Amino acid sequence: MKKYPKIDSVEPLTGKKLKVKFKNNIVRIYDCRPLLKLSPFFKLKDDSFFRGVRPDKHGYGVLWSDDIDLAESELWIHGVKAIEP
């Protein structure tokens, strides 16, 4: 089983994107828009709810509630490496 870097922080961006900083200091941008079509993620359509994202306390993903979360592997694999100034 492959290991992925743990998450250090997450910041909600406009356009339903997340800026995720991993413990290895790499930052990726993850687009949540495709998830909005899936019933488990319908709540993310609400901007106020979406902005409530936070990292899991152990770094294994990000979460909005007990029912809505994303694993670090999903964010790492499908996130796009951010270009930092």
C-alpha positions in Angstrom: 0.0 0.0 0.0 1.5 3.3 -1.1 1.8 6.1 1.6 1.0 9.7 0.8 2.2 12.8 2.6 0.0 13.9 5.4 -1.8 17.2 5.3 -0.6 20.3 7.2 -3.2 22.8 6.2 -6.1 23.5 3.9 -7.5 26.8 2.6 -10.8 27.1 0.6 -10.5 29.1 -2.6 -13.0 30.6 -5.0 -14.4 28.3 -7.6 -14.8 25.4 -5.2 -11.1 24.7 -5.0 -8.9 23.8 -2.1 -5.3 24.8 -1.5 -3.8 21.9 0.4 -0.4 22.1 2.0 1.2 18.8 2.8 3.7 18.1 5.5 6.5 17.8 2.8 5.8 21.5 2.0 4.3 20.7 -1.4 1.1 22.7 -2.1 -1.6 21.3 -4.4 -4.8 22.8 -5.7 -7.8 20.4 -5.7 -10.9 21.1 -7.7 -14.0 20.0 -5.9 -16.5 20.9 -8.7 -16.7 17.4 -10.1 -17.8 16.2 -6.6 -20.8 18.5 -6.6 -22.6 16.1 -8.9 -22.4 13.3 -6.4 -25.1 13.1 -3.7 -22.7 12.6 -0.8 -21.1 16.0 -1.6 -24.2 18.1 -2.4 -23.7 20.1 0.8 -20.4 21.5 -0.6 -22.5 23.6 -3.0 -23.3 25.9 -0.1 -20.4 28.4 0.1 -20.6 28.9 3.8 -20.4 25.1 4.4 -17.6 24.7 1.8 -15.4 27.4 3.6 -15.7 25.4 6.8 -13.2 22.8 5.6 -10.4 21.8 8.0 -7.6 19.3 8.1 -8.0 16.0 9.9 -6.1 16.3 13.2 -3.8 13.5 12.2 -3.3 14.8 8.6 -5.1 11.9 6.9 -7.4 14.2 4.9 -9.7 17.2 5.0 -13.2 17.3 6.4 -16.3 19.4 6.6 -18.4 17.1 8.8 -18.5 13.6 10.1 -20.1 12.6 6.8 -18.1 14.6 4.3 -14.3 14.3 3.9 -11.5 13.6 1.4 -8.5 11.4 2.0 -5.0 12.7 1.6 -4.4 10.2 -1.3 -7.3 11.8 -3.3 -6.0 15.3 -2.7 -2.4 14.3 -3.6 -3.2 12.2 -6.7 -5.9 14.5 -8.2 -4.6 17.9 -7.0 -2.5 20.0 -9.3 0.9 21.2 -8.0 0.5 24.9 -7.1 2.9 27.5 -8.5 4.1 29.5 -5.5 5.5 33.0 -6.0 
